[in-house]
Structures are given as C-alpha cells and as structure tokens.
Amino acid sequence: MGTLSGVRFSGNLFGSPILDHMWSEGHIYNGALRKSILSYEKEAPGNARSNMGGWQSEGGGLKFCGTAGEYFMKHVLEVIDEATARFYAGFARPLEPHSWTLTAWANVNRRGDYNVVHTHPSSTWSGVYYVDGGEPDPDSVGTGLELFDPNPARANLFFPDVSVSNVIFKPQPGAMLLFPSYVPHGVPPHKGSGARISIAFNARKEPFP
C-alpha cells in the first residue's frame, strides 16, 4: 500500500457492462425450444459464420420455434430494456426514447465444434441463452462463452500480471448473458457428449448511432 499523501485512486474508466440473468420460466420452454431447434436442424442447411462445425440457423424471429420462440423473443426484449435502463441510471442519465431491431438464431454444437473469436458489428447489445449445456464431461465445467477484453493493449501492456484478458461463463440451461456487441467473444471446442444448444441474439438500438 502506497503512503504518498495527496494521491487518490479515483476508480476505473472505460469498463464494459456485462449482465447475467436466469430466466425463471426457462424450465417451462426449454423442452419445446430444444425439440424445435433439433427438428429444424434436420431441415435447414444452416449458416457458416463464426461456427467451425456445428449448425447455426438463419437470423430472424425464431419462427420455427413456435409459441416457445415467441415467448423467448418477448422476454429478451424485456431483459434488454431492463439492462439499458440500468446502464443509463448508472450514469444518472434519463433513458432516451428508442426502439429495438431484434434478431436471434439457434446454435447446435456437438463434440469438437467451436466458434472463432468475433464481434457483432452494427448492433448495440448481443447475448446468448442456453437451452441445453450438452452433458459436459465430469472433469469439465462445460462449453461456455468466452469474452475477451475489447482493449487488447490493456491486457498485453498494462500490468499483464494482474489484468484480465478473458473470462469464460459456464453454460447452464435457463441462463442468459448480455454484453455490448463490440466485445470479442468465442466458444471453445465442445467436449460434452450431448448437443450444446444455445440461442444467440443481437439488439440494435434505433436510431442506431
């Protein structure tokens, strides 16, 4: 601890808000979501974006998930509104009127599948919801989402012995993670014996900057 008088540590600047949420009704809808996603996987060819292996649906409103998908999309908007309100309140700023453009897609990763590190440009919030953790190995915490510091110089050059460059969030059915779309993220290779099923989404604030 330093002893020099007149020096004050005023806090940390330029942080990124990360929010986690456990959907209380997730256990009600996860079964239907899982069934619909695995069924649609057999019909649709899937997209190849950040995923190396695995399957990813097209982006949209999860119409193929029926009523469960509608409830999910509605809840995501509620979470995003709450997160945005808390973010503005943290800066003692009134919440400005706005609307959201919400896009979601399903992901299915099996053993060995992974997602390369990437960001989601032209969006405001991004997030992931876990439908099924994929039966992880006993010695594994499961295939979570790995978030990286959006300012790599901080971790590489500014006291790297104490700086945190990445954090892995454990997958848990019903859990949702929300973060700014500029935050780099990826998914390590899946080591579980079952299908790891998640729903990712982007929310774009309108008007967008």
Residue frames as a rotation matrix with the C-alpha (Angstrom) as fourth column:
MET 1
0.582 0.814 0.000 0.00
0.814 -0.582 0.000 0.00
0.000 0.000 -1.000 0.00
GLY 2
-0.187 -0.663 0.725 1.44
0.605 -0.659 -0.447 3.37
0.774 0.355 0.525 -1.01
THR 3
0.081 0.141 -0.987 2.00
0.956 -0.289 0.037 6.06
-0.280 -0.947 -0.158 1.60
LEU 4
-0.858 -0.429 0.283 2.44
0.501 -0.819 0.279 9.14
0.112 0.381 0.918 -0.58
SER 5
-0.272 0.782 -0.561 -0.03
0.510 -0.377 -0.773 11.82
-0.816 -0.497 -0.296 0.56
GLY 6
-0.179 0.313 -0.933 -2.25
-0.510 -0.840 -0.184 13.72
-0.841 0.443 0.310 -1.84
VAL 7
-0.851 -0.082 -0.519 -2.65
-0.498 0.437 0.749 10.79
0.165 0.896 -0.413 -4.25
ARG 8
-0.198 0.878 0.436 -6.15
-0.586 0.251 -0.771 9.48
-0.786 -0.408 0.465 -4.78
PHE 9
-0.972 -0.003 0.234 -7.30
0.166 0.696 0.699 6.45
-0.165 0.718 -0.676 -6.80
SER 10
-0.559 0.782 -0.276 -10.48
-0.689 -0.623 -0.370 7.69
-0.462 -0.017 0.887 -8.48
GLY 11
0.306 0.732 0.609 -11.62
-0.272 0.680 -0.681 4.38
-0.913 0.043 0.407 -9.95
ASN 12
-0.618 -0.455 0.642 -11.59
0.402 0.519 0.754 2.56
-0.676 0.724 -0.138 -13.27
LEU 13
-0.061 0.556 -0.829 -12.80
-0.638 -0.660 -0.397 4.05
-0.768 0.504 0.395 -16.54
PHE 14
-0.209 0.011 -0.978 -13.98
-0.970 0.122 0.209 2.61
0.122 0.992 -0.014 -19.85
GLY 15
-0.741 0.024 0.671 -15.50
-0.244 0.921 -0.303 -0.56
-0.626 -0.388 -0.677 -18.47
SER 16
-0.680 0.549 -0.486 -17.94
-0.455 0.204 0.867 -2.74
0.575 0.810 0.111 -20.44
PRO 17
-0.186 0.681 0.708 -21.28
-0.937 0.094 -0.337 -3.70
-0.296 -0.726 0.621 -18.84
ILE 18
-0.739 0.010 -0.673 -21.89
-0.249 0.925 0.288 -7.45
0.626 0.380 -0.681 -18.61
LEU 19
-0.230 0.749 0.622 -25.24
-0.967 -0.103 -0.233 -8.69
-0.111 -0.655 0.748 -17.36
ASP 20
-0.912 0.011 -0.411 -26.35
-0.071 0.981 0.183 -12.22
0.405 0.196 -0.893 -16.50
HIS 21
-0.279 0.919 0.280 -29.90
-0.959 -0.249 -0.139 -13.39
-0.058 -0.307 0.950 -15.99
MET 22
-0.983 0.089 0.159 -31.62
0.082 0.995 -0.049 -16.67
-0.163 -0.035 -0.986 -15.12
TRP 23
-0.533 0.836 -0.132 -34.98
-0.625 -0.283 0.728 -16.94
0.571 0.471 0.673 -16.89
SER 24
-0.620 0.311 0.720 -37.42
-0.634 0.343 -0.694 -18.15
-0.463 -0.886 -0.015 -14.25
GLU 25
0.490 0.865 0.108 -39.65
-0.573 0.413 -0.708 -19.68
-0.657 0.285 0.698 -16.94
GLY 26
-0.215 -0.680 -0.701 -36.78
-0.976 0.168 0.137 -21.29
0.025 0.714 -0.700 -18.82
HIS 27
-0.866 -0.135 0.481 -37.62
-0.241 0.956 -0.166 -24.75
-0.437 -0.260 -0.861 -17.46
ILE 28
0.104 0.984 0.146 -41.09
-0.071 0.154 -0.985 -24.38
-0.992 0.092 0.086 -18.97
TYR 29
0.797 0.290 -0.530 -39.96
-0.456 -0.286 -0.843 -23.55
-0.396 0.913 -0.095 -22.50
ASN 30
-0.164 -0.975 -0.151 -36.54
-0.861 0.066 0.505 -25.19
-0.482 0.213 -0.850 -22.86
GLY 31
-0.353 0.080 0.932 -38.00
0.144 0.989 -0.031 -28.57
-0.924 0.123 -0.361 -23.76
ALA 32
0.673 0.686 0.275 -40.06
0.428 -0.058 -0.902 -27.11
-0.603 0.725 -0.332 -26.60
LEU 33
0.648 -0.516 -0.561 -37.16
-0.681 -0.722 -0.122 -24.93
-0.342 0.461 -0.819 -27.77
ARG 34
-0.371 -0.843 0.389 -34.81
-0.573 0.538 0.618 -27.89
-0.731 0.006 -0.683 -27.82
LYS 35
-0.078 0.436 0.896 -37.23
0.463 0.812 -0.355 -30.07
-0.883 0.388 -0.265 -29.76
SER 36
0.873 0.476 -0.106 -37.95
0.163 -0.490 -0.856 -27.35
-0.460 0.730 -0.505 -32.33
ILE 37
0.396 -0.805 -0.442 -34.28
-0.819 -0.527 0.227 -26.46
-0.416 0.273 -0.868 -32.85
LEU 38
-0.516 -0.622 0.589 -33.14
-0.322 0.778 0.540 -30.07
-0.794 0.089 -0.601 -33.32
SER 39
0.216 0.677 0.703 -36.04
0.575 0.494 -0.652 -30.70
-0.789 0.545 -0.283 -35.69
TYR 40
0.924 0.138 -0.357 -35.26
-0.145 -0.737 -0.660 -27.60
-0.354 0.662 -0.660 -37.74
GLU 41
0.008 -0.998 -0.064 -31.59
-0.683 -0.052 0.729 -28.56
-0.731 0.038 -0.682 -37.84
LYS 42
-0.352 -0.098 0.931 -32.57
0.333 0.916 0.223 -31.61
-0.875 0.388 -0.290 -39.91
GLU 43
0.540 0.696 0.473 -34.47
0.714 -0.082 -0.695 -29.46
-0.445 0.714 -0.541 -42.42
ALA 44
0.983 -0.137 -0.121 -32.32
-0.172 -0.916 -0.363 -26.36
-0.062 0.377 -0.924 -42.87
PRO 45
0.572 -0.818 -0.066 -28.74
0.459 0.385 -0.801 -26.39
0.681 0.428 0.595 -44.20
GLY 46
0.657 -0.301 -0.691 -27.57
0.636 -0.269 0.723 -23.85
-0.404 -0.915 0.015 -41.65
ASN 47
0.913 -0.363 0.188 -25.16
-0.215 -0.818 -0.533 -20.93
0.347 0.446 -0.825 -41.90
ALA 48
0.358 -0.882 -0.305 -21.38
0.925 0.379 -0.008 -20.91
0.123 -0.279 0.952 -41.62
ARG 49
0.780 -0.105 0.617 -20.24
-0.094 -0.994 -0.051 -17.74
0.619 -0.018 -0.785 -39.89
SER 50
0.110 -0.759 0.642 -18.22
-0.961 -0.246 -0.127 -17.89
0.254 -0.602 -0.757 -36.70
ASN 51
0.595 0.237 0.768 -19.01
-0.575 0.793 0.202 -21.59
-0.561 -0.562 0.608 -36.22
MET 52
-0.381 -0.728 -0.570 -16.40
-0.896 0.443 0.033 -24.20
0.229 0.523 -0.821 -37.03
GLY 53
-0.859 0.289 -0.422 -18.52
0.298 0.953 0.046 -27.30
0.416 -0.086 -0.905 -37.31
GLY 54
-0.654 0.676 -0.341 -21.90
0.357 -0.122 -0.926 -27.41
-0.668 -0.727 -0.161 -35.68
TRP 55
-0.335 0.669 0.664 -25.06
0.865 -0.062 0.499 -25.86
0.375 0.741 -0.558 -37.04
GLN 56
-0.756 0.129 -0.642 -26.41
0.233 -0.863 -0.448 -22.31
-0.612 -0.488 0.622 -36.97
SER 57
0.115 0.887 0.448 -29.86
0.916 0.080 -0.393 -21.27
-0.384 0.455 -0.803 -38.14
GLU 58
-0.337 -0.112 0.935 -30.57
0.613 -0.780 0.128 -18.16
0.715 0.616 0.332 -40.15
GLY 59
-0.940 -0.020 -0.340 -31.18
0.281 -0.610 -0.741 -14.98
-0.192 -0.792 0.579 -38.19
GLY 60
-0.482 0.833 0.270 -34.72
0.009 -0.303 0.953 -13.84
0.876 0.462 0.139 -37.58
GLY 61
-0.188 0.545 0.817 -37.54
-0.892 -0.443 0.091 -14.18
0.411 -0.712 0.569 -35.12
LEU 62
-0.918 -0.235 0.320 -37.22
-0.352 0.855 -0.381 -17.92
-0.184 -0.462 -0.867 -34.33
LYS 63
-0.071 0.959 -0.276 -40.48
-0.996 -0.054 0.070 -18.64
0.053 0.280 0.959 -36.15
PHE 64
-0.090 -0.014 -0.996 -39.52
-0.372 0.928 0.021 -22.31
0.924 0.372 -0.088 -36.33
CYS 65
-0.931 -0.270 -0.247 -39.72
0.133 0.380 -0.916 -22.46
0.341 -0.885 -0.318 -32.52
GLY 66
-0.158 0.983 -0.095 -43.44
0.599 0.171 0.782 -21.63
0.785 0.067 -0.616 -32.48
THR 67
0.759 0.597 0.260 -45.02
0.140 -0.539 0.831 -20.33
0.636 -0.594 -0.492 -29.28
ALA 68
0.628 -0.602 -0.494 -41.90
0.703 0.165 0.692 -21.02
-0.335 -0.781 0.527 -27.21
GLY 69
-0.369 -0.794 0.483 -39.89
0.922 -0.379 0.083 -18.88
0.117 0.476 0.872 -29.62
GLU 70
0.125 0.511 0.851 -42.40
0.316 -0.833 0.454 -16.04
0.940 0.212 -0.265 -29.37
TYR 71
0.954 0.225 -0.198 -42.24
0.241 -0.183 0.953 -16.07
0.178 -0.957 -0.229 -25.56
PHE 72
0.234 -0.950 -0.207 -38.46
0.908 0.138 0.396 -16.17
-0.347 -0.281 0.895 -25.70
MET 73
-0.382 -0.387 0.839 -38.18
0.749 -0.662 0.036 -13.18
0.541 0.642 0.542 -28.04
LYS 74
0.532 0.652 0.540 -40.60
0.136 -0.695 0.706 -11.20
0.836 -0.302 -0.458 -25.88
HIS 75
0.889 -0.212 -0.405 -38.56
0.429 0.077 0.900 -11.95
-0.160 -0.974 0.159 -22.77
VAL 76
-0.102 -0.971 0.217 -35.29
0.994 -0.090 0.063 -10.99
-0.042 0.222 0.974 -24.46
LEU 77
-0.114 0.124 0.986 -36.74
0.387 -0.908 0.158 -7.56
0.915 0.400 0.055 -25.20
GLU 78
0.886 0.455 0.086 -37.75
0.074 -0.323 0.943 -7.22
0.457 -0.830 -0.320 -21.55
VAL 79
0.549 -0.761 -0.345 -34.21
0.751 0.268 0.604 -8.08
-0.367 -0.591 0.719 -20.42
ILE 80
-0.310 -0.680 0.664 -32.68
0.896 -0.443 -0.035 -5.65
0.318 0.584 0.747 -22.92
ASP 81
0.320 0.506 0.801 -34.98
0.155 -0.862 0.483 -2.85
0.935 -0.030 -0.354 -21.78
GLU 82
0.977 0.037 -0.209 -34.06
0.210 -0.013 0.978 -3.54
0.034 -0.999 -0.020 -18.16
ALA 83
0.207 -0.978 -0.040 -30.33
0.935 0.186 0.303 -3.67
-0.289 -0.100 0.952 -18.93
THR 84
-0.250 -0.275 0.928 -30.48
0.689 -0.724 -0.030 -0.42
0.681 0.632 0.370 -20.89
ALA 85
0.672 0.570 0.473 -32.41
0.042 -0.667 0.744 1.34
0.739 -0.480 -0.472 -18.13
ARG 86
0.853 -0.405 -0.330 -29.85
0.429 0.182 0.885 0.22
-0.298 -0.896 0.329 -15.54
PHE 87
-0.063 -0.915 0.398 -26.99
0.998 -0.070 -0.003 1.30
0.030 0.397 0.917 -17.79
TYR 88
-0.027 0.130 0.991 -28.39
0.329 -0.935 0.132 4.82
0.944 0.329 -0.018 -18.17
ALA 89
0.906 0.414 0.087 -29.18
0.039 -0.287 0.957 5.00
0.421 -0.864 -0.277 -14.44
GLY 90
0.498 -0.797 -0.341 -25.55
0.842 0.350 0.412 4.19
-0.209 -0.492 0.845 -13.70
PHE 91
-0.591 -0.683 0.428 -24.63
0.770 -0.636 0.050 7.44
0.238 0.359 0.902 -15.42
ALA 92
-0.373 0.550 -0.747 -27.54
0.490 -0.567 -0.662 9.35
-0.788 -0.614 -0.058 -13.84
ARG 93
-0.931 0.061 -0.359 -28.96
-0.333 -0.543 0.771 9.93
-0.147 0.838 0.526 -17.32
PRO 94
0.031 0.991 0.133 -32.63
-0.588 0.126 -0.799 9.83
-0.808 -0.054 0.586 -18.32
LEU 95
-0.441 -0.141 0.887 -33.46
0.424 0.838 0.344 6.99
-0.791 0.528 -0.309 -20.69
GLU 96
-0.652 0.137 -0.745 -33.95
-0.606 -0.685 0.405 8.28
-0.455 0.716 0.530 -24.22
PRO 97
0.472 0.859 0.200 -36.91
-0.468 0.436 -0.769 7.07
-0.747 0.269 0.608 -26.32
HIS 98
-0.537 -0.638 -0.552 -35.89
-0.829 0.276 0.487 4.32
-0.158 0.719 -0.677 -28.71
SER 99
0.740 0.668 0.075 -36.97
-0.636 0.732 -0.244 1.06
-0.218 0.133 0.967 -30.30
TRP 100
-0.182 -0.823 0.538 -35.16
-0.512 0.546 0.663 -2.22
-0.839 -0.154 -0.521 -30.96
THR 101
0.447 0.163 -0.880 -34.42
-0.814 0.482 -0.324 -4.32
0.371 0.861 0.348 -34.00
LEU 102
0.066 -0.337 0.939 -34.03
-0.756 0.598 0.268 -7.82
-0.652 -0.727 -0.215 -32.54
THR 103
0.399 -0.035 -0.916 -32.54
-0.736 0.584 -0.343 -10.76
0.547 0.811 0.207 -34.43
ALA 104
0.159 -0.306 0.939 -31.96
-0.781 0.543 0.309 -14.23
-0.604 -0.782 -0.153 -33.00
TRP 105
0.273 -0.095 -0.957 -30.59
-0.722 0.637 -0.269 -17.54
0.635 0.765 0.105 -34.24
ALA 106
0.888 0.105 0.448 -30.10
-0.385 0.701 0.600 -21.03
-0.252 -0.705 0.663 -32.84
ASN 107
-0.014 -0.947 -0.322 -26.77
-0.919 0.139 -0.368 -22.82
0.394 0.291 -0.872 -32.44
VAL 108
0.957 0.198 0.212 -26.09
-0.265 0.894 0.362 -26.54
-0.117 -0.402 0.908 -32.07
ASN 109
0.054 -0.988 -0.146 -22.55
-0.918 0.009 -0.396 -27.60
0.392 0.155 -0.907 -31.18
ARG 110
0.983 0.136 -0.124 -21.51
-0.087 0.937 0.338 -31.22
0.162 -0.321 0.933 -30.80
ARG 111
0.638 -0.770 -0.013 -18.20
0.309 0.241 0.920 -32.67
-0.706 -0.591 0.392 -29.64
GLY 112
-0.254 -0.886 0.388 -15.32
0.847 -0.010 0.532 -30.76
-0.467 0.464 0.752 -31.23
ASP 113
0.224 0.398 0.889 -17.43
0.794 -0.604 0.070 -27.91
0.565 0.691 -0.452 -32.64
TYR 114
-0.217 -0.320 -0.922 -16.45
0.807 -0.590 0.015 -24.37
-0.549 -0.741 0.386 -31.70
ASN 115
0.813 0.436 0.385 -16.87
0.571 -0.727 -0.382 -20.69
0.113 0.531 -0.840 -32.62
VAL 116
-0.232 -0.944 0.234 -13.95
0.872 -0.308 -0.379 -18.44
0.430 0.116 0.895 -33.50
VAL 117
-0.317 0.040 -0.948 -13.50
0.667 -0.701 -0.253 -15.13
-0.674 -0.712 0.196 -31.72
HIS 118
-0.515 0.253 0.819 -15.62
0.685 -0.453 0.570 -12.41
0.515 0.855 0.060 -33.32
THR 119
-0.813 0.386 -0.435 -17.78
0.046 -0.703 -0.710 -9.35
-0.580 -0.598 0.554 -32.66
HIS 120
-0.104 0.853 0.511 -21.24
0.967 0.206 -0.147 -8.33
-0.231 0.479 -0.847 -33.89
PRO 121
-0.937 -0.308 -0.166 -20.91
0.263 -0.933 0.245 -5.00
-0.230 0.186 0.955 -35.72
SER 122
-0.722 0.666 0.189 -23.90
-0.304 -0.550 0.778 -2.72
0.622 0.504 0.599 -36.35
SER 123
0.247 0.788 -0.564 -25.61
0.485 0.404 0.776 -3.86
0.839 -0.465 -0.282 -33.15
THR 124
0.198 -0.092 0.976 -25.92
-0.668 -0.742 0.066 -2.45
0.718 -0.665 -0.208 -29.63
TRP 125
0.055 -0.112 0.992 -26.41
-0.865 0.490 0.103 -5.43
-0.498 -0.864 -0.070 -27.31
SER 126
-0.089 -0.027 -0.996 -25.55
-0.596 0.802 0.032 -9.06
0.798 0.596 -0.087 -28.04
GLY 127
-0.115 0.074 0.991 -26.28
-0.953 0.272 -0.131 -12.08
-0.279 -0.959 0.039 -25.95
VAL 128
-0.577 -0.050 -0.815 -26.67
-0.369 0.907 0.205 -15.81
0.729 0.419 -0.542 -25.62
TYR 129
0.168 0.669 0.724 -29.23
-0.980 0.191 0.051 -18.04
-0.104 -0.718 0.688 -23.94
TYR 130
-0.833 -0.540 -0.124 -28.56
-0.544 0.839 0.004 -21.65
0.102 0.071 -0.992 -23.01
VAL 131
0.300 0.922 -0.247 -31.23
-0.870 0.370 0.326 -24.21
0.392 0.117 0.913 -23.86
ASP 132
0.995 -0.069 -0.070 -29.02
0.088 0.945 0.315 -27.24
0.044 -0.320 0.947 -23.18
GLY 133
0.526 -0.848 0.056 -25.48
-0.711 -0.403 0.577 -27.38
-0.467 -0.343 -0.815 -21.80
GLY 134
0.449 -0.306 -0.839 -24.64
-0.730 0.417 -0.542 -30.54
0.516 0.856 -0.036 -23.75
GLU 135
0.999 0.003 -0.043 -23.88
0.022 0.820 0.572 -33.03
0.037 -0.573 0.819 -20.97
PRO 136
0.434 -0.899 0.068 -20.32
-0.767 -0.407 -0.496 -31.88
0.474 0.163 -0.865 -20.19
ASP 137
0.064 -0.534 -0.843 -17.64
0.200 0.835 -0.513 -34.33
0.978 -0.136 0.161 -19.13
PRO 138
0.738 0.259 -0.623 -17.31
0.618 0.112 0.778 -34.83
0.271 -0.959 -0.077 -15.35
ASP 139
-0.023 -0.849 -0.528 -13.94
0.884 -0.264 0.385 -33.04
-0.466 -0.458 0.757 -15.35
SER 140
-0.760 -0.194 0.620 -15.22
0.543 -0.714 0.443 -30.09
0.357 0.673 0.648 -17.40
VAL 141
-0.658 0.540 -0.524 -17.31
0.143 -0.594 -0.792 -27.06
-0.739 -0.596 0.314 -16.48
GLY 142
0.364 0.801 0.475 -18.94
0.676 0.123 -0.727 -27.28
-0.641 0.585 -0.497 -19.88
THR 143
-0.485 -0.512 0.709 -18.55
0.872 -0.347 0.345 -25.31
0.069 0.786 0.614 -23.07
GLY 144
0.210 0.562 -0.800 -19.30
0.665 -0.682 -0.304 -21.75
-0.716 -0.468 -0.518 -22.09
LEU 145
0.806 0.043 0.591 -18.96
0.470 -0.653 -0.594 -18.40
0.360 0.756 -0.546 -23.76
GLU 146
-0.005 -0.893 -0.449 -15.51
0.943 -0.153 0.294 -16.81
-0.332 -0.422 0.844 -23.64
LEU 147
0.934 0.303 0.188 -15.44
0.342 -0.912 -0.227 -13.00
0.103 0.276 -0.956 -23.54
PHE 148
-0.035 -0.998 0.044 -12.28
0.992 -0.040 -0.123 -11.02
0.124 0.039 0.991 -24.29
ASP 149
-0.005 -0.081 -0.997 -11.19
0.454 -0.888 0.070 -7.54
-0.891 -0.453 0.041 -23.28
PRO 150
0.783 0.360 0.507 -12.14
0.605 -0.251 -0.756 -5.22
-0.145 0.899 -0.414 -26.19
ASN 151
0.781 -0.624 0.039 -8.96
-0.603 -0.768 -0.215 -3.26
0.164 0.144 -0.976 -25.48
PRO 152
0.833 -0.434 -0.343 -6.18
0.400 0.901 -0.168 -5.82
0.383 0.003 0.924 -26.04
ALA 153
-0.011 -0.887 0.461 -3.48
-0.004 -0.461 -0.888 -3.30
1.000 -0.012 0.002 -25.16
ARG 154
0.372 0.211 0.904 -4.79
-0.844 -0.329 0.424 -3.24
0.387 -0.920 0.056 -21.60
ALA 155
0.948 0.059 0.313 -4.12
-0.205 0.865 0.458 -6.93
-0.243 -0.499 0.832 -21.06
ASN 156
0.716 -0.686 0.130 -0.90
0.610 0.523 -0.596 -7.10
0.340 0.506 0.793 -23.07
LEU 157
-0.081 -0.804 0.589 0.84
0.411 -0.565 -0.715 -3.92
0.908 0.184 0.377 -21.99
PHE 158
-0.067 0.116 0.991 -0.68
-0.662 -0.748 0.043 -2.56
0.746 -0.654 0.126 -18.78
PHE 159
-0.453 -0.223 0.863 0.39
-0.861 0.359 -0.359 -4.77
-0.230 -0.906 -0.355 -15.86
PRO 160
-0.061 0.458 -0.887 -0.43
-0.692 0.621 0.368 -8.06
0.719 0.636 0.279 -17.61
ASP 161
-0.841 -0.299 -0.450 0.22
0.076 0.760 -0.646 -9.96
0.535 -0.578 -0.617 -14.39
VAL 162
-0.777 0.602 -0.186 -2.99
0.207 -0.035 -0.978 -8.53
-0.595 -0.798 -0.098 -12.89
SER 163
-0.465 0.628 -0.623 -5.02
-0.841 -0.534 0.089 -7.63
-0.277 0.565 0.777 -15.97
VAL 164
-0.195 0.518 0.833 -7.84
0.116 0.855 -0.505 -9.96
-0.974 -0.002 -0.227 -17.01
SER 165
-0.789 -0.193 -0.584 -7.88
-0.514 -0.315 0.798 -10.60
-0.338 0.929 0.149 -20.75
ASN 166
-0.444 0.670 -0.595 -10.65
-0.437 0.418 0.796 -13.19
0.783 0.613 0.107 -20.96
VAL 167
-0.618 0.371 0.694 -13.41
-0.644 0.267 -0.717 -14.75
-0.451 -0.890 0.074 -18.89
ILE 168
-0.792 0.385 -0.473 -15.40
-0.090 0.694 0.715 -17.94
0.604 0.609 -0.515 -19.58
PHE 169
-0.367 0.777 0.512 -19.03
-0.918 -0.215 -0.332 -18.10
-0.148 -0.592 0.792 -18.50
LYS 170
-0.926 -0.009 0.376 -20.35
-0.048 0.994 -0.096 -21.57
-0.373 -0.107 -0.921 -17.70
PRO 171
-0.601 0.759 -0.249 -23.36
-0.440 -0.054 0.896 -22.75
0.667 0.648 0.367 -19.72
GLN 172
-0.906 0.418 0.066 -26.44
0.147 0.459 -0.876 -23.50
-0.397 -0.784 -0.478 -17.66
PRO 173
-0.533 0.763 0.367 -29.92
0.691 0.142 0.709 -24.15
0.489 0.631 -0.602 -19.07
GLY 174
0.522 0.818 -0.243 -32.05
0.838 -0.439 0.324 -21.06
0.158 -0.372 -0.915 -18.50
ALA 175
0.099 -0.584 -0.805 -29.07
0.551 -0.642 0.533 -18.71
-0.829 -0.496 0.259 -18.17
MET 176
0.739 0.124 0.662 -28.74
0.632 -0.467 -0.619 -15.62
0.232 0.876 -0.423 -20.36
LEU 177
-0.103 -0.822 -0.560 -25.70
0.726 -0.447 0.523 -13.40
-0.680 -0.352 0.643 -20.81
LEU 178
0.817 0.405 0.410 -25.89
0.573 -0.650 -0.500 -9.90
0.064 0.643 -0.763 -22.26
PHE 179
-0.017 -0.890 -0.456 -22.94
0.608 -0.371 0.702 -7.74
-0.794 -0.265 0.547 -23.34
PRO 180
0.334 0.079 -0.939 -22.11
-0.496 -0.832 -0.247 -4.84
-0.801 0.549 -0.239 -25.71
SER 181
0.949 0.174 0.265 -21.83
0.107 0.612 -0.784 -6.04
-0.298 0.772 0.562 -29.30
TYR 182
0.616 -0.780 -0.107 -18.28
-0.607 -0.385 -0.696 -4.70
0.502 0.493 -0.711 -29.60
VAL 183
0.215 -0.548 0.809 -16.96
-0.834 0.327 0.444 -7.19
-0.508 -0.770 -0.386 -27.02
PRO 184
-0.247 -0.361 -0.899 -14.98
-0.801 0.598 -0.020 -10.00
0.545 0.715 -0.437 -28.73
HIS 185
0.077 0.330 0.941 -16.25
-0.793 0.592 -0.142 -13.46
-0.604 -0.736 0.307 -27.87
GLY 186
-0.281 -0.166 -0.945 -15.97
-0.762 0.638 0.114 -17.07
0.584 0.752 -0.306 -28.93
VAL 187
0.710 0.522 0.472 -16.81
-0.694 0.635 0.340 -20.63
-0.122 -0.569 0.813 -27.89
PRO 188
-0.395 -0.896 0.202 -14.09
-0.846 0.441 0.301 -23.21
-0.359 -0.052 -0.932 -27.11
PRO 189
-0.564 0.159 -0.811 -14.39
-0.460 0.755 0.467 -26.72
0.686 0.636 -0.353 -28.63
HIS 190
0.346 0.806 0.481 -17.31
-0.908 0.158 0.389 -28.58
0.238 -0.571 0.786 -27.13
LYS 191
-0.724 -0.674 -0.143 -16.27
-0.583 0.710 -0.395 -31.56
0.368 -0.203 -0.907 -25.00
GLY 192
-0.293 0.697 0.654 -19.69
-0.750 0.256 -0.609 -32.75
-0.592 -0.670 0.448 -23.95
SER 193
-0.882 0.001 0.470 -21.38
0.177 0.927 0.330 -35.96
-0.436 0.375 -0.818 -25.02
GLY 194
0.067 0.967 0.245 -24.65
0.851 0.072 -0.520 -34.26
-0.521 0.243 -0.818 -25.93
ALA 195
-0.056 0.001 0.998 -25.67
0.798 -0.601 0.045 -31.37
0.600 0.799 0.033 -28.16
ARG 196
-0.580 -0.149 -0.801 -24.88
0.606 -0.736 -0.302 -27.94
-0.545 -0.660 0.517 -26.75
ILE 197
-0.096 0.683 0.724 -27.89
0.903 -0.247 0.352 -25.83
0.420 0.687 -0.593 -27.77
SER 198
-0.490 -0.077 -0.868 -27.99
0.557 -0.794 -0.244 -22.08
-0.670 -0.603 0.432 -27.44
ILE 199
0.510 0.598 0.618 -29.82
0.851 -0.455 -0.263 -19.10
0.124 0.660 -0.741 -28.88
ALA 200
-0.584 -0.724 -0.368 -27.77
0.716 -0.672 0.188 -16.03
-0.383 -0.153 0.911 -29.74
PHE 201
0.507 0.810 0.293 -29.22
0.862 -0.467 -0.198 -12.62
-0.023 0.353 -0.935 -30.46
ASN 202
-0.778 -0.608 0.160 -28.44
0.618 -0.786 0.014 -9.05
0.117 0.109 0.987 -31.47
ALA 203
0.412 0.858 -0.307 -30.41
0.863 -0.475 -0.171 -5.99
-0.293 -0.195 -0.936 -30.44
ARG 204
-0.599 -0.584 0.548 -29.87
0.753 -0.644 0.137 -2.84
0.272 0.494 0.825 -32.44
LYS 205
-0.205 0.483 -0.851 -30.98
0.580 -0.640 -0.503 0.43
-0.788 -0.597 -0.149 -30.88
GLU 206
-0.297 0.204 0.933 -32.99
0.878 -0.325 0.351 2.56
0.375 0.923 -0.083 -33.29
PRO 207
0.907 -0.361 -0.218 -31.97
-0.289 -0.155 -0.945 5.08
0.307 0.920 -0.245 -34.31
PHE 208
0.662 -0.740 -0.123 -28.54
0.736 0.610 0.293 3.48
-0.141 -0.285 0.948 -34.43
PRO 209
0.411 -0.562 -0.718 -25.51
0.006 -0.786 0.619 5.77
-0.911 -0.259 -0.320 -33.93
